[in-house]
Amino acid sequence: MNDIKFQSLVPKKNIDKNQQVYIDAIEWALENKENKNIAITGAYGAGKSTIIDTYIERKINKKSEVLKIAIATFKKGSLNSELENNTIDNDSPALENVLEQQILHQMFYKVKPNKIPNSKFTKLNELSFLYVMTHIIGLLLMILLTFFMLKNNWIMNTYNSLKNNTYGIEQGFWILLGVILAILLYSFTIYKLILVFRKIGVSKFGVGSTSIEFNFKDGSTVFNHYLDEIIYLFSKTKFKYIIFEDLDRFESMEIFERLRGLNTILNGTEILKKRDIRFIYALGDDVFSDEDESDSVHNRTKFFDFIIPIVKVIHSSNAENILLKELKNVLSEDGLQEDTQEDSNNKLSRYLVMDIALYINDMRTLINICNEFEVFRKALITSGITLNHLFAFIVYKNIYPKDYSHLLVNKGLVYDVFHMKDKLIKQCKDEIRILEDEMDRGFGTLIVKKEDIPILFINRRNLLNHDVYINESHVITITNNNVNTGNTLFASLLVNKNSSSRILIRDSGSRIEKHFSLDEWVVVENPKFDYLKAYEDFDSQEEKRSEKYKESINKNKKKIEKIKIQSVSSLLINENLDIGIDFTDKKLLYFLIRNNWLNESYEEYITYFYPGTLSENDNKFLQSIRIGLAEEQHLNLKNIVEVTNRIRLDDINTNAVLNFEFVCYLIENENVLNKQKLQKIINLIFKKNEGVDIDFYWTLLEKLTINNNKQSLGIKKLLITCIECGVDIWKDIISLSVPNEKNKSIFCIY
């Protein structure tokens, strides 16, 4: 049997030999009558409750002497709600009072009402039919008796008869006996009515919308206000060992002061003196911790008479051994050797378990992971799951339960990770759009093309309606600022740029207006810019700039293709792609995603497989690919489109993908992703020394030659793809098998 044994999450009542010291320590502490407040400390999941329960089971004969109070279900959110619904002064110790209120609730609710009949606190109690009918009949009889006594004036008649000595001794005896019985009956009825009215008179208690009050105008605490009730409760019960759990989660030191004070009062009360009541606290190691470690030590030793530390049962350093032991029935039997493809489905990878163990340091979490893994494994046995991926999914579900609940409604971190491709592709497309815009803009918003440079220069030099001379030779009269004018001017400037030329500017109304050296004139300040050099270098610079932009654009286009066809794991490992998600506090989740243990197929692990979307054959084919075990190559596929979509590029690594309908569909429906899949399949077919199934290739060719033009075109696509993959078809085919005449003719034709 490969079943995993279920284990309960409740504290165990048995311990190993190494933990016997804790039982001995508790026993010693309780034998010392001076130890009234005993702390058992340890990290969450260290086994504090197990130690306490084991001691109770072994050492305490009278279980009625034990009262366990756990505030585990008392959340801080409900606490805040409780406080907000009450008007409390800033100086009022509201938190401690509410905690005391919860403690009293549990004290009184764990005692049967008939044991504390005189308590003002009560609770709804199931009454037997006999009990109810007896009280109703008794009350009705008392009412009838009273009615007849008053109607017939029995009381006065009996009194007068006794006064006048009308009855004899025997009659008088029976009359006296009746009077006594009547008095007793009336007393009992009145007593019951008093109890009822007392209970009705309590304004607040834990029934319906009422509760024990915790906000008192005189500033007293709940324990002090209801001290008589607490003492009465203990006097009517045998409680001797009071165990408090989870009090440290509220980070209140004062509640421990109050409990210590309550213990002192109870043990000092005359009627409880011989009881020797002990308070035992199950707490975290960091209770009373603060920045000043010396104060922390002082507080711990101040509040408790004896402290017993618990060494944690499980830590990331030893979780591996425990986890391997719990999962031994489904683990790979190959030791630390690489798991086979068959093991990836039927067995659980030891590498995966060992790696995950590094992140688990809580026994309850470990047990629950194993329990849920077994449940999901059995429930999804027909859904084409692989144990490795399922186990990784269960680990994620337990370590990140909030994100898992979000995942079920298509939200959360994991959902975003596996649906971030569209976002990344959009970012790349936006980047391409920006690069294309910048490439079209040229040098800037003013200079887009080469002809803009002379036009801008003419404006900056204010040359309109001026004559330009180079070394006294007239070059051009600038009557308008257009492309031809600018190009003519700059062509002349380029001819003379290497000589010591002088520039003269004349206008129509004067002689020489300005003169410069050519090198100085073509440079305009604020900002400094050499227009002639820019004009001369424009073509080469534009080509370089354009190539740079094209390179960036092509890089983004290739990135888009990679994002489309690769899994998230491949993108993280091979492309070192930044997916824009912070995993700083989620290292285990990053490990699972990066190593493809948790991948895009997560939806297969949160729902049952039902026939409909996929046929049984479709599902069988997908299962075979997942585990790497080849099925019948002629297996008919019903929903080939959905099957193709579900087969990731990373799945194509064994001969299990060699299905004729699937490969034909890839050939006939060419797109980027399908072509990538087809190329991987071709490389798989012609892989040397890897159990090549060349017969599949010949059969595929025959299928593609069935009198169908579309399939004939498919042969061409197949052969072209082979060439693109670097496959020397003739050499590989001849070396691997001898083609028959029909196959030779196919090659000759195509």
C-alpha positions in Angstrom: 0.0 0.0 0.0 1.3 3.5 -0.8 -1.1 5.2 1.5 0.1 8.0 3.9 -1.2 7.6 7.4 -3.3 10.5 8.6 -2.4 12.3 11.8 -4.5 14.5 14.1 -3.3 18.0 14.7 -4.4 17.9 18.4 -1.6 17.6 21.0 -0.4 14.1 21.4 -0.6 12.3 24.7 2.6 10.4 24.3 6.2 11.6 24.2 9.5 10.0 23.5 12.2 9.2 26.0 14.0 12.5 25.4 11.0 14.4 26.6 10.5 12.6 29.9 12.5 15.3 31.5 9.6 17.7 31.1 7.2 15.4 32.9 9.7 15.1 35.7 10.2 18.8 35.9 6.4 19.5 36.1 6.1 16.8 38.7 8.8 18.3 40.8 7.3 21.8 40.5 3.9 20.6 41.6 5.3 18.7 44.5 6.8 21.9 45.8 3.9 23.7 47.4 5.6 27.1 47.0 5.2 26.9 43.3 1.8 28.4 42.6 2.4 29.9 39.2 4.3 27.6 36.8 5.3 28.6 33.2 5.9 26.1 30.4 7.6 28.1 27.6 8.5 27.3 24.1 8.1 28.4 20.5 4.9 27.8 18.6 4.6 24.1 17.7 7.3 23.1 20.3 4.9 20.7 21.9 3.9 22.6 25.1 0.3 21.3 25.0 1.6 17.7 24.3 3.7 17.9 27.4 0.9 19.2 29.6 -1.7 16.7 28.2 0.8 13.8 28.7 1.4 14.8 32.3 -2.4 15.1 33.0 -2.9 11.7 31.4 -0.1 10.0 33.4 0.1 11.8 36.7 -3.3 13.2 37.6 -5.8 10.6 38.5 -8.8 12.9 39.0 -9.4 14.7 35.7 -12.0 16.8 37.4 -9.2 18.6 39.2 -8.0 20.1 35.8 -9.5 23.1 34.1 -8.0 24.2 30.8 -8.6 27.7 29.6 -7.5 28.5 26.0 -8.0 31.9 24.4 -7.1 30.5 20.9 -10.5 31.4 19.4 -10.4 34.9 20.8 -9.0 37.0 18.0 -7.6 40.5 18.2 -10.2 41.7 15.7 -13.0 40.6 17.9 -11.2 42.2 20.9 -11.1 45.5 19.1 -14.8 45.2 18.2 -15.6 44.5 21.8 -13.7 47.5 23.0 -15.2 49.8 20.3 -18.7 48.9 21.4 -18.0 50.2 25.0 -17.1 53.6 26.1 -13.8 53.2 27.9 -11.6 55.9 29.4 -8.1 56.1 28.2 -6.8 55.1 31.7 -9.1 52.1 31.9 -7.2 48.7 31.5 -9.7 47.6 28.9 -7.6 44.8 27.3 -7.0 43.0 30.6 -10.6 43.3 31.6 -11.8 41.8 28.4 -9.3 38.9 28.8 -10.5 38.4 32.4 -14.1 38.4 31.0 -13.1 35.6 28.5 -11.5 33.6 31.3 -14.6 33.8 33.4 -16.7 32.7 30.5 -14.7 29.6 30.1 -14.6 28.9 33.8 -18.4 29.0 34.3 -19.2 27.3 31.0 -17.1 24.3 31.9 -19.2 23.6 35.0 -22.7 22.1 35.0 -25.3 24.5 36.2 -26.6 22.2 38.8 -23.2 22.2 40.5 -23.4 26.0 41.1 -27.1 26.6 41.6 -26.6 29.7 43.7 -24.4 31.5 41.2 -25.8 34.6 39.6 -24.2 33.4 36.3 -26.1 30.8 34.3 -26.2 29.5 30.8 -28.8 27.9 28.6 -29.1 24.3 29.7 -30.9 21.4 28.2 -33.6 20.3 30.6 -35.0 16.7 30.6 -38.7 16.2 29.9 -39.2 14.6 33.3 -37.5 17.6 35.0 -39.7 20.1 33.2 -42.9 18.2 33.7 -42.2 17.6 37.4 -41.7 21.3 38.0 -44.7 22.3 36.0 -47.0 19.7 37.8 -45.6 20.7 41.1 -46.2 24.4 40.4 -49.8 23.7 39.2 -50.5 21.6 42.3 -49.3 24.4 44.5 -51.5 26.9 42.7 -54.5 24.6 43.0 -53.8 23.9 46.7 -53.5 27.6 47.3 -56.7 28.3 45.4 -58.8 25.7 47.4 -57.2 26.8 50.7 -58.3 30.4 50.1 -61.7 29.6 48.6 -62.7 27.2 51.4 -61.0 29.3 54.1 -59.1 26.1 55.2 -56.5 28.1 57.1 -58.9 30.0 59.3 -61.1 27.0 59.9 -58.2 24.8 60.9 -56.8 27.5 63.1 -60.1 28.0 64.9 -60.6 24.2 65.3 -57.2 23.8 66.9 -57.8 26.8 69.1 -61.1 25.5 70.3 -59.7 22.0 70.6 -62.4 20.7 68.3 -60.2 17.8 66.9 -58.9 14.9 68.8 -55.3 14.0 69.2 -55.1 11.8 66.1 -56.9 14.3 63.9 -54.7 17.0 65.3 -51.6 15.0 64.4 -52.6 14.6 60.8 -53.5 18.3 60.6 -50.1 19.3 62.0 -48.4 17.0 59.6 -50.3 18.5 56.7 -49.3 22.0 57.8 -45.7 21.0 58.0 -45.8 19.4 54.5 -47.5 22.5 53.2 -44.8 24.7 54.7 -42.1 22.5 53.2 -43.7 22.6 49.8 -44.2 26.3 49.8 -40.6 26.8 51.0 -39.3 24.6 48.2 -41.4 26.5 45.6 -40.3 29.9 47.0 -36.6 28.7 46.9 -37.0 27.7 43.3 -38.7 31.0 42.4 -35.9 32.9 44.2 -33.3 31.1 42.1 -35.2 31.9 38.9 -35.6 35.5 39.8 -32.0 35.8 40.8 -30.9 34.5 37.4 -33.3 36.7 35.6 -32.0 39.6 37.6 -28.5 39.2 36.2 -28.2 42.0 33.6 -25.3 40.6 31.7 -23.8 37.2 31.0 -22.6 35.2 28.0 -26.0 34.3 26.6 -27.5 35.9 23.5 -26.4 39.5 23.2 -25.3 39.8 26.9 -21.9 39.3 28.5 -20.1 39.7 31.8 -19.5 43.3 32.3 -15.9 44.5 32.1 -16.2 48.3 32.2 -16.8 49.5 35.8 -17.1 53.1 36.8 -15.1 52.5 40.0 -12.2 51.2 37.9 -12.2 47.7 39.5 -11.1 44.6 37.5 -13.4 41.8 36.4 -11.7 39.4 38.8 -12.2 41.8 41.8 -15.8 42.6 40.8 -16.8 39.0 40.6 -14.5 37.6 43.2 -17.3 36.1 45.3 -18.6 34.2 42.2 -15.1 32.9 41.4 -14.6 31.7 45.0 -18.1 30.1 45.0 -17.3 28.3 41.7 -14.1 26.8 43.1 -15.8 25.8 46.4 -18.4 23.8 44.4 -15.9 22.1 42.1 -12.6 20.2 42.5 -10.5 22.4 40.3 -6.9 22.4 41.4 -4.8 22.7 38.3 -5.8 25.7 36.1 -4.0 25.6 32.7 -3.9 28.9 30.6 -2.9 28.7 27.0 -2.3 31.4 24.4 -2.5 34.4 26.8 0.8 35.6 25.6 -0.5 36.4 22.1 -2.1 39.6 23.5 1.3 41.0 24.7 -0.2 42.1 28.1 2.0 41.7 31.2 -0.7 43.0 33.5 -3.0 40.0 32.9 -0.3 37.8 34.4 -0.1 40.1 37.5 -3.9 39.8 37.9 -3.8 36.1 37.6 -1.0 35.8 40.1 -3.0 38.0 42.4 -6.1 35.8 41.9 -4.2 32.7 42.7 -3.0 34.3 45.9 -6.5 35.2 46.9 -7.9 31.7 46.1 -5.2 29.9 48.1 -5.7 32.4 50.9 -9.4 31.9 51.2 -10.5 29.9 54.2 -12.7 27.5 52.4 -10.1 26.8 49.7 -7.0 26.8 51.9 -6.5 23.0 51.7 -7.1 23.0 47.9 -3.5 24.2 46.9 -4.6 25.7 43.6 -1.9 25.9 40.9 -1.9 28.1 37.8 0.1 26.6 34.9 0.8 28.8 31.8 1.7 27.6 28.3 3.6 30.6 26.8 6.0 31.5 24.0 9.7 32.0 24.8 9.5 35.7 24.0 6.8 36.5 26.6 7.6 39.9 28.2 10.3 40.5 25.6 11.3 44.1 24.9 14.3 46.1 23.8 15.8 45.8 27.3 16.6 42.1 27.7 17.4 42.6 31.4 13.9 43.8 32.0 12.6 40.8 30.0 14.4 38.4 32.3 13.3 40.3 35.4 9.6 40.1 34.3 9.7 36.4 33.6 11.2 35.5 36.9 9.0 38.0 38.7 5.7 36.5 37.5 6.4 32.8 37.6 7.6 30.6 40.5 9.1 28.0 38.2 9.8 28.0 34.4 10.1 24.9 32.3 11.6 25.5 28.8 10.5 23.2 25.9 13.0 22.4 23.2 11.3 22.5 19.8 10.6 19.1 18.3 11.0 20.3 14.7 13.2 22.9 13.1 14.3 23.4 9.5 17.5 21.6 10.4 15.6 18.3 11.3 12.3 18.8 9.4 13.9 16.8 6.4 14.1 13.6 8.4 10.6 13.9 9.8 9.1 14.7 6.4 10.9 11.9 4.7 9.6 9.5 7.4 6.0 10.7 7.0 6.1 10.4 3.2 8.2 7.2 2.9 5.4 5.3 1.2 5.3 7.6 -1.8 8.9 8.6 -2.0 11.3 7.6 -4.8 13.3 4.5 -3.8 16.4 5.6 -5.7 18.0 7.4 -2.8 19.6 10.6 -4.0 19.8 9.4 -7.6 17.9 11.4 -10.2 14.3 10.4 -10.3 13.0 8.7 -13.5 10.1 10.0 -15.6 7.9 7.3 -14.2 8.8 8.3 -10.6 7.8 11.9 -11.3 4.2 10.7 -11.4 4.0 7.7 -9.2 6.7 8.7 -6.7 7.6 11.9 -4.9 11.1 13.4 -5.5 13.4 13.2 -2.6 15.1 16.3 -3.8 11.9 18.3 -3.7 11.1 17.1 -0.1 14.6 17.8 1.1 14.5 21.3 -0.4 11.1 22.2 1.0 12.1 20.9 4.5 14.5 23.8 4.7 11.5 26.2 4.9 9.3 24.3 7.4 9.8 24.7 11.1 6.5 23.8 12.7 5.3 20.3 13.4 1.5 21.0 13.0 2.1 22.6 9.6 4.2 19.6 8.5 1.6 17.1 9.6 -1.2 19.0 7.9 0.8 19.2 4.7 1.1 15.4 4.7 -2.6 15.0 5.5 -3.8 17.3 2.8 -1.3 15.8 0.3 -2.9 12.4 0.9 -6.4 13.7 0.5 -5.7 15.6 -2.7 -3.7 12.7 -4.1 -6.6 10.3 -3.7 -9.2 12.9 -4.8 -7.3 13.9 -8.0 -6.0 10.4 -8.9 -7.7 10.5 -12.3 -6.9 14.1 -13.1 -3.4 13.6 -14.7 -1.5 15.0 -11.7 2.1 14.5 -10.9 3.0 14.0 -7.2 5.8 16.5 -7.3 3.7 19.4 -8.5 0.8 18.3 -6.2 3.1 18.3 -3.2 4.5 21.7 -4.0 0.9 23.0 -4.4 -0.1 21.6 -1.0 3.0 23.2 0.6 2.0 26.5 -1.0 -1.6 26.1 0.3 -0.4 25.6 3.9 2.4 28.1 4.1 0.5 30.9 2.2 -3.2 30.2 3.0 -4.4 33.7 2.4 -2.9 33.8 -1.0 -4.3 30.4 -1.8 -7.8 31.7 -0.9 -7.2 34.6 -3.2 -6.1 32.2 -5.9 -9.4 30.4 -5.8 -11.1 33.7 -6.9 -8.4 34.6 -9.5 -6.6 37.0 -7.2 -3.4 37.1 -5.2 0.3 36.8 -5.7 0.5 33.4 -7.4 -2.3 34.3 -9.8 -0.5 37.5 -10.7 2.8 35.6 -11.3 1.2 33.2 -13.7 -0.9 35.8 -15.5 1.8 38.5 -15.7 2.8 37.6 -19.2 0.2 39.9 -20.7 1.5 42.7 -18.5 5.1 42.1 -19.5 4.2 41.9 -23.2 2.3 45.2 -22.9 5.4 46.8 -21.3 7.5 45.6 -24.1 5.1 46.8 -26.7 4.9 50.2 -25.0 8.7 50.3 -25.0 8.7 49.5 -28.7 6.2 52.3 -29.3 8.3 54.8 -27.5 11.5 53.8 -29.3 9.7 54.0 -32.7 8.5 57.5 -31.8 12.0 58.6 -30.7 13.5 57.1 -33.9 11.0 59.1 -36.0 11.7 62.3 -34.1 15.4 62.3 -35.2 17.6 64.6 -33.0 14.7 66.1 -31.2 11.4 67.9 -31.6 12.9 70.6 -33.9 15.3 68.5 -36.0 13.5 65.5 -37.4 15.2 65.2 -40.8 18.4 66.5 -42.3 16.7 69.4 -44.2 15.5 70.9 -40.9 19.1 71.8 -39.8 19.7 74.6 -42.4 16.2 75.9 -41.9 16.7 76.2 -38.2 20.2 77.7 -38.7 18.7 80.5 -40.9 16.2 81.3 -38.3 18.8 81.3 -35.5 21.1 83.6 -37.5 18.3 85.8 -38.7 19.4 85.5 -42.4 16.1 86.2 -44.1 16.5 88.9 -46.8 20.2 88.9 -46.5 23.0 88.1 -48.9 25.7 85.6 -47.8 29.3 85.9 -49.1 32.2 83.6 -48.7 35.6 85.3 -49.2 33.9 88.2 -51.1 32.1 85.7 -53.4 28.3 85.9 -53.4 26.8 82.5 -52.4 23.0 83.1 -52.0 20.4 85.7 -51.4 18.1 84.3 -48.7 14.6 85.6 -49.6 12.7 82.7 -48.1 13.5 80.0 -45.6 12.8 76.7 -47.3 14.6 73.4 -48.0 16.2 74.4 -51.3 17.6 77.6 -49.8 19.0 75.8 -46.8 20.6 73.0 -48.8 22.2 75.5 -51.2 23.6 77.5 -48.4 25.0 74.4 -46.5 26.4 72.9 -49.7 28.5 76.0 -50.2 29.6 76.0 -46.6 30.7 72.4 -46.8 32.8 73.1 -49.9 34.7 75.9 -48.1 34.8 74.5 -44.5 38.4 73.3 -44.6 39.8 76.7 -45.8 40.3 79.8 -43.7 37.1 81.3 -45.2 35.5 84.5 -44.0 31.7 85.0 -44.0 30.2 88.3 -44.9 26.5 89.2 -44.5 24.9 92.1 -46.4 21.4 93.3 -46.4 19.7 95.3 -49.2 20.2 98.6 -47.5 23.7 98.7 -46.3 27.2 97.6 -47.0 28.9 94.9 -44.9 26.8 94.1 -41.9 28.8 91.3 -40.3 31.8 89.1 -41.0 32.9 85.9 -39.2 35.3 83.1 -39.7 33.3 80.1 -41.2 34.1 77.9 -38.2 32.7 80.4 -35.7 29.7 81.4 -37.8 28.2 77.9 -38.1 28.2 77.4 -34.3 25.4 79.1 -32.4 25.5 79.6 -28.7 22.8 79.1 -26.1 22.7 76.3 -26.5 26.0 75.8 -28.3 25.4 73.8 -31.4 27.5 73.2 -34.6 24.9 73.2 -37.3 27.4 72.5 -40.2 28.9 69.5 -38.4 25.4 68.3 -37.6 24.4 68.6 -41.2 27.5 66.9 -42.4 27.3 64.0 -40.0 23.5 63.6 -40.1 23.3 60.6 -42.4 26.0 58.6 -40.5 24.7 59.6 -37.1 21.1 58.9 -38.1 22.1 55.5 -39.4 23.9 54.7 -36.1 21.0 56.1 -34.1 18.5 54.2 -36.2 20.5 51.0 -35.8 20.6 51.5 -32.1 16.8 52.0 -31.9 16.2 49.0 -34.2 18.4 46.9 -32.0 16.4 47.9 -28.9 13.1 47.3 -30.8 14.2 43.9 -32.0 15.4 43.0 -28.5 12.0 43.8 -27.2 10.3 41.8 -29.9 12.4 38.8 -29.2 11.6 39.3 -25.5 7.9 39.2 -26.3 8.4 35.9 -28.2 10.3 34.4 -25.3 7.6 35.5 -22.9 4.9 33.9 -25.0 6.5 30.5 -25.5 8.4 30.0 -22.2 7.1 29.1 -18.8 7.5 31.5 -15.8 10.2 29.2 -14.4 12.2 29.3 -17.7 11.9 33.1 -17.8 13.2 33.3 -14.3 16.1 30.9 -14.8 17.1 31.2 -18.4 16.2 34.8 -19.1 16.8 36.2 -15.6 13.6 38.1 -16.2 12.4 40.6 -13.7 8.7 39.9 -13.4 8.1 42.9 -11.1 7.0 41.0 -8.0 8.7 41.2 -4.7 9.5 37.8 -3.1 11.6 39.2 -0.3 9.3 37.7 2.4 8.2 34.7 0.3 11.4 32.8 -0.4 9.7 29.4 -0.3 7.2 30.5 -2.9 9.9 31.9 -5.1 11.8 28.6 -4.8 8.7 26.6 -5.9 7.9 28.9 -8.9 11.5 29.3 -10.0 12.2 25.5 -10.0 8.9 24.8 -11.8 7.4 22.8 -8.9 4.6 25.3 -8.8 3.7 26.3 -12.4 1.0 27.3 -14.8 -0.8 24.0 -14.4 -1.9 24.8 -10.8 -5.6 24.8 -11.9 -5.3 21.0 -12.4 -4.8 20.7 -8.6 -7.8 22.7 -7.4 -10.6 21.0 -9.3 -11.7 17.5 -10.2 -11.4 16.2 -13.7 -14.8 15.7 -15.4 -15.3 14.4 -18.9 -16.6 17.1 -21.2 -14.0 19.7 -21.9 -11.5 17.0 -22.6 -12.2 13.4 -23.6 -10.8 10.4 -21.7 -8.2 10.0 -24.5 -7.3 13.7 -24.3 -6.7 13.4 -20.6 -4.8 10.2 -21.0 -2.5 11.8 -23.6 -1.8 14.8 -21.3 -1.1 12.4 -18.4 1.4 10.5 -20.5 3.2 13.7 -21.3 3.3 14.8 -17.7 4.9 11.5 -16.6 7.0 10.9 -19.7 5.5 7.5 -20.5 4.5 7.1 -24.2 0.9 6.1 -25.0 -0.4 4.8 -28.3 0.8 7.1 -31.0 -2.5 6.7 -33.0 -4.6 7.7 -29.9 -7.5 9.7 -31.2 -7.8 13.2 -29.7 -11.2 14.8 -29.4 -10.4 18.4 -28.4 -7.0 18.9 -30.2 -7.1 22.7 -29.8 -7.5 22.5 -26.0 -4.9 19.7 -25.8 -2.4 21.7 -27.8 -3.0 24.8 -25.6 -2.3 22.7 -22.4 0.9 21.3 -23.7 3.7 23.7 -22.7 6.9 24.0 -24.5 8.7 22.7 -21.4 6.6 19.5 -21.6 8.1 18.4 -24.9 11.1 16.4 -23.6 10.2 12.7 -24.1 8.7 10.5 -26.8 5.3 10.8 -25.0 4.5 13.8 -27.2 4.7 11.7 -30.4 1.0 11.6 -31.3 0.1 11.8 -35.0 -2.9 14.0 -34.6 -1.1 16.4 -32.3 2.0 16.7 -34.6 -0.3 17.1 -37.7 -2.2 19.9 -36.0 1.1 21.7 -35.2 2.1 21.4 -38.9 -1.2 22.6 -40.3 -1.8 25.4 -37.8 1.4 27.3 -37.9 2.0 30.1 -35.5 5.1 31.1 -33.4 4.3 28.9 -30.4 3.2 25.9 -32.5 6.3 26.2 -34.6 8.5 26.2 -31.5 6.7 23.0 -30.3 7.2 21.4 -33.7 10.9 22.2 -33.7 11.3 20.6 -30.3 9.5 17.5 -31.5 11.7 17.2 -34.6 14.9 17.6 -32.5 13.4 14.9 -30.3 12.8 12.5 -33.2 16.4 12.9 -34.6 18.2 13.0 -31.3 21.1 10.7 -31.4 21.4 7.7 -29.1 18.2 8.5 -27.3 15.9 5.8 -28.5 14.9 7.5 -31.7 11.5 6.6 -33.0 12.2 7.1 -36.7 9.3 4.9 -37.7 7.1 7.7 -36.3 8.6 10.0 -38.9 7.9 7.6 -41.8 4.3 7.1 -40.6 3.8 10.8 -40.3 4.9 11.3 -43.9 2.5 8.7 -45.1 -0.4 10.4 -43.2 0.5 13.7 -44.7 0.4 12.3 -48.3 -3.2 11.1 -48.2 -4.9 12.8 -51.2 -5.2 16.2 -49.5 -3.6 19.3 -50.8 -3.5 20.8 -47.3 -1.6 17.8 -46.0 0.7 17.8 -49.0 1.6 21.3 -48.1 2.2 20.1 -44.6 5.0 17.8 -45.9 6.8 20.8 -47.3 6.4 22.6 -44.0 7.7 19.6 -42.1 10.7 19.3 -44.4 11.5 23.0 -44.2 11.2 22.9 -40.4 13.6 20.0 -40.3 16.1 22.0 -42.4 15.6 25.0 -40.0 16.4 22.7 -37.1 19.7 21.8 -38.7 18.7 18.2 -39.5 20.5 16.6 -42.4 17.5 14.7 -43.5 19.1 12.3 -46.0 22.1 11.5 -43.8 20.0 11.0 -40.7 17.3 9.0 -42.4 19.7 6.6 -44.2 21.8 6.1 -41.1 18.8 5.4 -38.9 16.7 3.2 -41.2 16.3 2.1 -44.8 13.3 4.0 -46.4 11.0 2.0 -48.6 10.3 3.0 -52.2 7.2 5.0 -51.2 9.2 7.1 -48.7 12.0 7.6 -51.3 9.5 8.9 -53.7 8.2 11.4 -51.2 11.7 12.7 -50.7 12.3 12.9 -54.5 9.1 14.9 -54.9 9.6 17.3 -52.1 
